[in-house]
Amino acid sequence: MQVQFKEFLGDPTGRQYIADDVHDILVDLKVPFTREDHESEIHIPEHDSRFFRELVAFCLLTTNEQLDQDRLSQVSRYLRPYGDSLRHDISFFWFGEH
């Protein structure tokens, strides 16, 4: 969602890093680490609920107040084909020798 709606992010000047960016930097700096990648699902609430609005605001790094109806509608249209859940990748980085 953050990639699709980058222009909606709460801090448009802020740099968003994906796990591969972090991985590459740690390798370049020769920092010892172990990476764990996991997949999870996020339940998508009913699109007209306050929980949906809160989820979208959280994912777009903004507040409920800053998320206007037009943006919320665009995100809702984007998410509709996914049904009631969305796959989410999570990476953990453990520093040091393991």
C-alpha positions as CSV (number, residue, x, y, z in Angstrom):
1,M,0.0,0.0,0.0
2,Q,2.9,2.4,0.8
3,V,4.4,1.8,-2.6
4,Q,1.1,2.2,-4.4
5,F,0.2,5.4,-2.6
6,K,3.6,6.9,-1.8
7,E,2.3,10.4,-2.6
8,F,-0.2,10.0,0.3
9,L,2.4,9.2,2.9
10,G,2.2,11.4,6.0
11,D,5.8,12.6,5.5
12,P,6.3,12.8,1.7
13,T,9.9,13.9,2.1
14,G,10.8,11.0,4.4
15,R,12.7,8.1,2.9
16,Q,11.0,4.7,3.1
17,Y,13.3,1.7,3.4
18,I,12.4,-1.8,2.4
19,A,14.1,-4.8,4.0
20,D,16.4,-5.3,1.0
21,D,17.7,-1.7,1.4
22,V,18.6,-2.5,5.0
23,H,20.2,-5.8,4.0
24,D,22.3,-4.2,1.3
25,I,23.5,-1.4,3.7
26,L,24.5,-3.9,6.4
27,V,26.4,-6.0,3.8
28,D,28.2,-3.0,2.4
29,L,29.2,-1.9,6.0
30,K,30.2,-5.5,6.8
31,V,28.0,-5.5,9.9
32,P,27.4,-9.1,11.0
33,F,23.7,-10.0,11.1
34,T,21.1,-12.6,10.5
35,R,17.9,-11.9,8.6
36,E,14.6,-13.6,9.2
37,D,11.8,-13.1,6.7
38,H,8.2,-13.9,7.6
39,E,4.9,-13.6,5.8
40,S,1.7,-12.5,7.6
41,E,-1.8,-11.5,6.7
42,I,-3.5,-8.4,7.6
43,H,-7.3,-8.6,8.0
44,I,-9.0,-5.8,6.0
45,P,-12.0,-4.5,7.9
46,E,-15.2,-3.4,6.3
47,H,-14.3,-0.5,4.0
48,D,-16.9,1.8,5.6
49,S,-15.7,1.2,9.2
50,R,-13.6,3.3,11.4
51,F,-11.2,0.4,11.7
52,F,-10.6,0.5,8.0
53,R,-9.9,4.2,8.2
54,E,-7.5,3.6,11.1
55,L,-5.7,0.8,9.3
56,V,-5.2,3.0,6.1
57,A,-4.0,5.9,8.2
58,F,-1.5,3.7,10.0
59,C,-0.2,2.1,6.8
60,L,0.2,5.5,5.2
61,L,2.0,7.0,8.2
62,T,-0.7,9.7,8.7
63,T,-3.5,10.5,11.1
64,N,-7.3,9.9,10.7
65,E,-7.8,13.6,10.5
66,Q,-5.3,14.0,7.7
67,L,-6.8,11.2,5.7
68,D,-9.4,12.8,3.5
69,Q,-12.3,10.9,1.9
70,D,-10.9,11.1,-1.6
71,R,-7.7,9.3,-0.6
72,L,-9.6,6.8,1.5
73,S,-11.8,6.0,-1.5
74,Q,-8.8,5.5,-3.7
75,V,-7.2,3.1,-1.2
76,S,-10.5,1.3,-0.8
77,R,-10.8,0.8,-4.6
78,Y,-7.2,-0.5,-4.7
79,L,-7.8,-3.0,-1.9
80,R,-11.2,-4.3,-3.0
81,P,-9.7,-7.0,-5.3
82,Y,-7.7,-8.4,-2.3
83,G,-10.9,-9.4,-0.5
84,D,-10.7,-9.5,3.3
85,S,-7.0,-10.0,3.8
86,L,-3.7,-8.7,2.5
87,R,-0.3,-10.4,2.5
88,H,2.4,-8.6,4.5
89,D,6.1,-9.3,4.5
90,I,8.1,-8.8,7.7
91,S,11.8,-8.9,8.1
92,F,13.8,-9.1,11.3
93,F,17.5,-8.2,11.5
94,W,19.5,-9.7,14.4
95,F,22.9,-8.0,14.8
96,G,26.1,-9.8,15.8
97,E,27.4,-13.3,15.1
98,H,24.8,-16.0,15.2
